[in-house]
Amino acid sequence: MELNRKNVKTLLGIIAFAVLLNWGLHNTDQAMRIFQLALGLLLPFLVGGAIAFILNTPMRRIEGLLFPAGKSGAAAARLRRPVSILLTLLLVAGIMTVVTFLIIPELGRSMDTLRAGIPAFAARAQQWTAQLSVRWPEIAQALQALQVDWNKITQSLMSFLQAGASSLINSTISIAAAIFSVVFTGVLSVVFALYLLAQKEQLAAGAANLLYAWLPTGKADRIVRIARLTNRTFARFLSGQFTEAFILGLMFFVAMSILGFPFALMISVLVGITALIPVFGAFIGCFVGIFVIAIQNPIQAVWFLVLFLVLQQVEGNLIYPKVVGSSVGLPSVWVLVAVTIGGGMLGVVGMLIFIPLCSVIYTLVKESTAARLSDKGMRPAAPGQPGQPLAPPEAKDTSSTS
């Protein structure tokens, strides 16, 4: 390999990375502390960036409706961004107000009704247990063989309470510090998000200037294209996912109210929230809904399962393709892989992040693969067919033009 300036820089970079990797592997505790310290310092800005990214979608819609491009004067152009940000914040505040003053009290009443029904459910459960013990005496004998030392349990509970009382002051201080940290991080994140929303064009232009000033033009073009693809994919996925979850929750509320199911609002809100989790979310809401309804009326719980399956078919075959559609562009098998990996690494947030992230990676790999096949004179293989050589320019049929 020729030791020119470019190759020397590459070798130095590889050596530096190898040294850092070796140090990190031999000093994992220190590396984790440094990582946690850096994450703690960057957390408000990461959260603020996420908030700005989410709020940017409704803000762009408001700007497009109130200030159409090319139809606004100088005064409107100056007011365009502040007014859009203000209306976006008012929209979010309105949604939070509705949730606080309309939905939460109804959820509280549903929980009271649920707690009132638990004793009757326990009585029915005891009756079912008695009937089962008559039909299957082996189960009853196995349960009687279980010996529970209630005195030991009571002593353990008292010891736990005494230990908890002795550390009450320390716990109070820790909780107060944690609350202050969360409030400080939240306020700083919101302020940073507002700055990002107000100056997003200037920040994007500055980032582009840095890229094109310090990198070759081809690499800068590729980074800009990947950034635009990532932004478009994430925005479409998140907006579609929130819209689809809202529609599904509304469908459940209307159907359950018409059919007279109990806890209609609480279960509908739960289904809508859990529907934000791709693939598995709505089923979590379904299982919780079945359990809650079964406490009051087991027969209605069975009919709720039927209703859930029907609405899931309507949502999966009609609503989801129209609302989310092919915005993600990721085959279903890779969606399942993304949900599994993302959920294992970051929980629910990982599920929401990894699907559009895998979609971006899938699109880039697909484009690179097609370009390499084209360079080799091959076209991408169709499903069920092997790749076929591309006809060279001189071999094309020109009889139709002669």
C-alpha positions as CSV (number, residue, x, y, z in Angstrom):
1,M,0.0,0.0,0.0
2,E,1.3,3.4,-1.0
3,L,2.0,5.6,2.1
4,N,0.5,8.8,0.8
5,R,-1.2,11.4,3.0
6,K,-4.7,9.9,2.8
7,N,-3.5,6.4,3.7
8,V,-1.4,7.6,6.6
9,K,-4.5,9.4,8.0
10,T,-6.5,6.2,7.6
11,L,-3.9,4.1,9.4
12,L,-3.6,6.6,12.2
13,G,-7.4,6.5,12.6
14,I,-7.4,2.7,12.7
15,I,-4.6,2.7,15.3
16,A,-6.3,5.3,17.5
17,F,-9.6,3.3,17.4
18,A,-7.8,0.0,18.2
19,V,-6.0,1.7,21.2
20,L,-9.4,3.1,22.5
21,L,-11.1,-0.3,22.0
22,N,-8.3,-2.1,23.8
23,W,-8.5,0.3,26.7
24,G,-12.3,0.0,26.9
25,L,-12.1,-3.8,27.0
26,H,-9.6,-3.8,29.8
27,N,-11.2,-1.0,31.8
28,T,-14.9,-1.7,31.4
29,D,-16.0,-0.1,34.7
30,Q,-14.3,3.2,33.9
31,A,-15.6,3.1,30.4
32,M,-19.1,2.6,31.6
33,R,-18.8,5.5,34.1
34,I,-17.5,7.8,31.3
35,F,-20.3,6.7,29.1
36,Q,-22.9,7.3,31.8
37,L,-21.5,10.7,32.6
38,A,-21.6,11.7,28.9
39,L,-25.1,10.3,28.6
40,G,-26.2,12.3,31.7
41,L,-24.8,15.5,30.2
42,L,-26.3,14.9,26.8
43,L,-29.7,13.6,28.0
44,P,-31.5,16.9,28.1
45,F,-30.4,17.6,24.5
46,L,-31.3,14.2,23.3
47,V,-34.7,14.4,24.9
48,G,-35.1,18.0,23.5
49,G,-34.2,16.7,20.0
50,A,-36.8,14.0,20.3
51,I,-39.5,16.5,21.4
52,A,-38.6,18.8,18.6
53,F,-38.7,16.0,16.1
54,I,-42.2,15.0,17.3
55,L,-43.6,18.6,17.4
56,N,-42.1,19.4,14.0
57,T,-44.8,17.3,12.2
58,P,-47.9,19.2,13.5
59,M,-45.9,22.5,13.3
60,R,-45.2,21.9,9.6
61,R,-48.9,21.1,9.0
62,I,-49.9,24.4,10.7
63,E,-47.4,26.4,8.7
64,G,-48.7,24.9,5.5
65,L,-52.3,25.7,6.3
66,L,-51.9,29.2,7.7
67,F,-48.9,30.4,5.7
68,P,-48.8,28.7,2.3
69,A,-45.5,28.9,0.5
70,G,-45.2,31.8,-2.0
71,K,-48.5,33.4,-0.7
72,S,-47.2,35.1,2.4
73,G,-46.0,38.7,2.7
74,A,-43.0,40.0,4.6
75,A,-44.9,40.4,7.9
76,A,-46.4,37.0,7.6
77,A,-43.0,35.5,6.9
78,R,-41.6,37.0,10.1
79,L,-44.6,35.7,12.1
80,R,-44.8,32.3,10.4
81,R,-42.5,30.4,12.8
82,P,-43.4,32.0,16.1
83,V,-47.2,31.7,15.4
84,S,-46.8,28.0,14.3
85,I,-44.8,27.1,17.4
86,L,-47.3,28.9,19.7
87,L,-50.2,27.1,18.0
88,T,-48.4,23.8,18.3
89,L,-47.8,24.3,22.0
90,L,-51.5,25.3,22.5
91,L,-52.5,22.1,20.6
92,V,-50.4,19.9,22.9
93,A,-51.6,21.8,26.0
94,G,-55.2,21.3,24.8
95,I,-54.7,17.6,24.4
96,M,-53.2,17.4,27.9
97,T,-56.1,19.4,29.3
98,V,-58.6,17.0,27.7
99,V,-56.8,14.0,29.1
100,T,-56.5,15.6,32.5
101,F,-60.1,16.9,33.0
102,L,-62.1,14.5,30.9
103,I,-60.4,11.1,30.5
104,I,-58.5,10.8,33.9
105,P,-61.7,11.3,36.1
106,E,-63.5,8.8,34.0
107,L,-60.6,6.4,34.4
108,G,-60.8,7.0,38.2
109,R,-64.5,6.1,38.2
110,S,-63.8,3.0,36.2
111,M,-61.1,2.0,38.7
112,D,-63.5,2.5,41.6
113,T,-66.1,0.3,39.9
114,L,-63.4,-2.2,39.2
115,R,-62.3,-2.3,42.9
116,A,-65.9,-2.6,44.0
117,G,-66.4,-5.7,41.8
118,I,-63.3,-7.5,43.0
119,P,-65.0,-9.0,46.1
120,A,-67.8,-10.4,44.0
121,F,-65.2,-11.8,41.6
122,A,-63.2,-13.3,44.5
123,A,-66.5,-15.0,45.8
124,R,-67.1,-16.4,42.3
125,A,-63.5,-17.6,42.1
126,Q,-63.9,-19.4,45.4
127,Q,-67.1,-21.0,44.2
128,W,-65.4,-22.2,41.0
129,T,-62.5,-23.5,43.1
130,A,-65.0,-25.5,45.3
131,Q,-66.7,-26.9,42.3
132,L,-63.3,-27.9,40.8
133,S,-62.3,-29.6,44.1
134,V,-65.5,-31.7,44.0
135,R,-64.9,-32.7,40.4
136,W,-61.1,-33.2,40.7
137,P,-60.2,-34.1,44.4
138,E,-56.5,-34.6,43.4
139,I,-56.2,-30.8,42.9
140,A,-57.8,-30.1,46.3
141,Q,-55.4,-32.5,48.0
142,A,-52.4,-30.9,46.4
143,L,-53.6,-27.4,47.6
144,Q,-54.1,-28.7,51.1
145,A,-50.6,-30.1,51.1
146,L,-49.2,-26.6,50.7
147,Q,-48.4,-25.3,54.2
148,V,-48.2,-21.6,54.7
149,D,-46.5,-20.2,57.9
150,W,-48.5,-17.0,58.4
151,N,-46.5,-16.1,61.5
152,K,-43.2,-16.1,59.6
153,I,-44.8,-14.0,56.9
154,T,-46.0,-11.5,59.5
155,Q,-42.6,-11.3,61.1
156,S,-40.9,-10.7,57.7
157,L,-43.4,-8.0,56.9
158,M,-42.8,-6.2,60.3
159,S,-39.0,-6.4,59.8
160,F,-39.4,-4.9,56.3
161,L,-41.6,-2.1,57.7
162,Q,-39.1,-1.3,60.4
163,A,-36.2,-1.3,58.0
164,G,-38.2,1.0,55.7
165,A,-39.0,3.4,58.5
166,S,-35.4,3.7,59.5
167,S,-34.4,4.7,56.0
168,L,-37.4,7.0,55.4
169,I,-35.3,10.3,55.6
170,N,-32.7,9.0,53.1
171,S,-35.5,7.9,50.8
172,T,-37.2,11.2,51.0
173,I,-34.0,13.1,50.1
174,S,-33.3,10.7,47.2
175,I,-36.8,11.1,45.9
176,A,-36.6,14.9,46.2
177,A,-33.3,14.9,44.3
178,A,-34.7,12.6,41.6
179,I,-37.8,14.9,41.2
180,F,-35.6,18.0,40.9
181,S,-33.4,16.2,38.3
182,V,-36.4,15.2,36.2
183,V,-37.9,18.6,36.4
184,F,-34.7,20.3,35.5
185,T,-34.1,17.9,32.6
186,G,-37.6,18.4,31.3
187,V,-37.5,22.2,31.4
188,L,-34.1,22.2,29.7
189,S,-35.3,19.7,27.1
190,V,-38.4,21.8,26.2
191,V,-36.3,25.0,26.0
192,F,-33.8,23.3,23.7
193,A,-36.6,21.8,21.6
194,L,-38.1,25.3,21.1
195,Y,-34.7,26.6,20.0
196,L,-34.4,23.7,17.5
197,L,-37.9,24.4,16.1
198,A,-37.3,28.1,15.8
199,Q,-33.9,27.8,14.0
200,K,-34.1,24.4,12.3
201,E,-33.3,25.8,8.8
202,Q,-30.3,27.7,10.1
203,L,-29.0,24.7,11.9
204,A,-29.5,22.5,8.9
205,A,-27.7,25.0,6.7
206,G,-24.8,25.2,9.2
207,A,-24.5,21.4,9.3
208,A,-24.5,21.2,5.5
209,N,-21.8,23.9,5.3
210,L,-19.6,21.9,7.7
211,L,-20.1,18.7,5.8
212,Y,-19.2,20.2,2.4
213,A,-16.3,22.2,3.9
214,W,-14.5,19.3,5.6
215,L,-15.6,16.3,3.5
216,P,-15.3,15.3,-0.2
217,T,-18.4,16.4,-2.1
218,G,-19.4,12.8,-2.9
219,K,-19.4,11.8,0.8
220,A,-21.2,15.0,1.8
221,D,-23.9,14.3,-0.8
222,R,-24.4,10.8,0.6
223,I,-24.6,12.0,4.2
224,V,-27.2,14.6,3.3
225,R,-29.2,12.1,1.3
226,I,-29.1,9.6,4.2
227,A,-30.1,12.3,6.7
228,R,-33.1,13.3,4.5
229,L,-34.2,9.7,4.1
230,T,-33.9,9.2,7.8
231,N,-35.9,12.3,8.7
232,R,-38.6,11.4,6.1
233,T,-38.9,7.8,7.3
234,F,-39.1,8.6,11.0
235,A,-41.5,11.4,10.5
236,R,-43.9,9.3,8.4
237,F,-43.7,6.4,10.7
238,L,-44.3,8.3,13.9
239,S,-47.1,10.4,12.5
240,G,-48.8,7.4,11.0
241,Q,-48.3,5.3,14.2
242,F,-49.9,8.0,16.4
243,T,-52.8,8.5,13.9
244,E,-53.5,4.8,13.6
245,A,-53.4,4.4,17.4
246,F,-55.9,7.2,17.9
247,I,-58.3,5.8,15.2
248,L,-58.1,2.3,16.8
249,G,-58.8,3.7,20.3
250,L,-61.8,5.7,18.9
251,M,-63.2,2.7,17.1
252,F,-63.0,0.6,20.3
253,F,-64.7,3.4,22.3
254,V,-67.6,3.8,19.8
255,A,-68.1,0.1,19.4
256,M,-67.9,-0.7,23.1
257,S,-70.3,2.2,24.0
258,I,-72.9,1.1,21.4
259,L,-72.7,-2.6,22.5
260,G,-72.8,-1.7,26.2
261,F,-69.5,-3.0,27.4
262,P,-68.2,-1.8,30.8
263,F,-65.1,0.3,31.2
264,A,-65.4,1.5,27.6
265,L,-63.3,4.7,27.9
266,M,-60.6,3.1,30.1
267,I,-60.1,0.1,27.8
268,S,-60.2,2.2,24.7
269,V,-57.5,4.5,26.0
270,L,-55.5,1.5,27.0
271,V,-55.8,-0.1,23.6
272,G,-54.9,3.2,21.9
273,I,-51.8,3.7,24.0
274,T,-50.6,0.1,23.7
275,A,-51.3,0.3,19.9
276,L,-48.3,2.6,19.7
277,I,-46.2,-0.5,20.3
278,P,-45.8,-2.1,16.8
279,V,-47.0,-5.7,16.2
280,F,-47.7,-6.7,19.8
281,G,-49.1,-3.6,21.4
282,A,-52.8,-3.9,20.8
283,F,-52.8,-7.5,22.0
284,I,-51.4,-6.3,25.4
285,G,-54.4,-3.9,25.6
286,C,-56.7,-6.8,24.6
287,F,-55.5,-9.1,27.4
288,V,-55.8,-6.4,30.0
289,G,-59.3,-5.5,28.7
290,I,-60.4,-9.2,28.9
291,F,-59.2,-9.5,32.5
292,V,-60.9,-6.2,33.6
293,I,-64.2,-7.1,31.9
294,A,-64.1,-10.7,33.2
295,I,-64.1,-9.4,36.8
296,Q,-67.5,-7.9,36.2
297,N,-69.0,-10.2,33.5
298,P,-67.0,-13.2,32.2
299,I,-69.5,-13.6,29.3
300,Q,-68.9,-10.1,28.1
301,A,-65.1,-10.7,28.3
302,V,-65.6,-13.4,25.6
303,W,-67.6,-11.1,23.4
304,F,-64.9,-8.4,23.9
305,L,-62.4,-10.8,22.5
306,V,-64.6,-11.3,19.4
307,L,-65.0,-7.6,19.1
308,F,-61.2,-7.1,19.3
309,L,-60.5,-9.7,16.6
310,V,-63.1,-8.0,14.3
311,L,-61.7,-4.5,14.8
312,Q,-58.2,-5.8,14.4
313,Q,-59.0,-7.2,11.0
314,V,-60.6,-3.9,10.0
315,E,-57.6,-1.9,11.3
316,G,-55.0,-4.3,9.8
317,N,-56.6,-4.6,6.3
318,L,-58.2,-1.1,5.8
319,I,-56.9,1.5,8.2
320,Y,-53.3,0.7,8.7
321,P,-52.5,0.4,4.9
322,K,-54.2,3.8,4.3
323,V,-52.8,5.7,7.3
324,V,-49.2,4.2,7.6
325,G,-49.2,2.6,4.2
326,S,-45.8,1.9,2.7
327,S,-44.1,4.8,4.5
328,V,-41.8,2.5,6.3
329,G,-41.1,0.2,3.3
330,L,-39.9,-2.6,5.4
331,P,-41.0,-6.3,4.8
332,S,-43.0,-7.8,7.6
333,V,-40.3,-10.3,8.6
334,W,-37.8,-7.5,9.1
335,V,-40.4,-5.5,11.1
336,L,-40.6,-8.5,13.5
337,V,-36.8,-8.6,13.7
338,A,-36.7,-4.8,14.4
339,V,-39.4,-5.0,17.1
340,T,-37.6,-7.9,18.8
341,I,-34.2,-6.4,18.8
342,G,-35.4,-2.9,19.7
343,G,-37.6,-4.2,22.5
344,G,-34.8,-6.2,23.9
345,M,-32.4,-3.3,23.9
346,L,-34.5,-0.2,24.8
347,G,-38.0,-1.5,25.6
348,V,-41.0,0.2,24.0
349,V,-38.9,3.2,22.9
350,G,-36.6,0.8,21.1
351,M,-39.5,-0.8,19.2
352,L,-40.6,2.7,18.0
353,I,-37.0,3.6,17.0
354,F,-35.8,0.4,15.4
355,I,-38.5,0.0,12.8
356,P,-37.8,3.2,10.9
357,L,-34.1,2.8,11.6
358,C,-34.1,-0.7,10.0
359,S,-36.2,0.7,7.2
360,V,-33.5,3.3,6.4
361,I,-30.8,0.6,6.6
362,Y,-32.9,-1.7,4.4
363,T,-33.4,1.0,1.8
364,L,-29.6,1.9,1.7
365,V,-28.6,-1.8,1.4
366,K,-31.1,-2.4,-1.3
367,E,-29.9,0.6,-3.3
368,S,-26.2,-0.4,-2.9
369,T,-27.0,-4.0,-3.9
370,A,-28.8,-2.8,-7.0
371,A,-25.9,-0.5,-7.9
372,R,-23.3,-3.3,-7.5
373,L,-25.4,-5.7,-9.6
374,S,-25.7,-3.1,-12.3
375,D,-21.9,-2.6,-12.3
376,K,-21.6,-6.4,-12.8
377,G,-24.1,-6.4,-15.7
378,M,-26.8,-8.0,-13.6
379,R,-30.3,-7.0,-12.8
380,P,-31.9,-7.6,-9.3
381,A,-33.6,-11.0,-9.1
382,A,-37.3,-11.0,-9.1
383,P,-39.1,-13.2,-6.5
384,G,-38.7,-16.9,-7.5
385,Q,-36.3,-16.1,-10.4
386,P,-32.5,-15.9,-10.5
387,G,-30.7,-12.7,-11.5
388,Q,-30.2,-12.3,-15.3
389,P,-27.4,-10.5,-17.1
390,L,-28.2,-7.0,-18.3
391,A,-28.0,-6.7,-22.1
392,P,-25.0,-4.6,-23.1
393,P,-25.8,-1.4,-25.1
394,E,-24.5,-2.8,-28.4
395,A,-26.7,-6.0,-28.0
396,K,-30.0,-4.1,-27.7
397,D,-32.6,-4.7,-30.4
398,T,-32.8,-1.7,-32.7
399,S,-35.0,-3.3,-35.3
400,S,-38.1,-1.3,-34.2
401,T,-36.2,2.0,-34.8
402,S,-34.8,1.1,-38.2
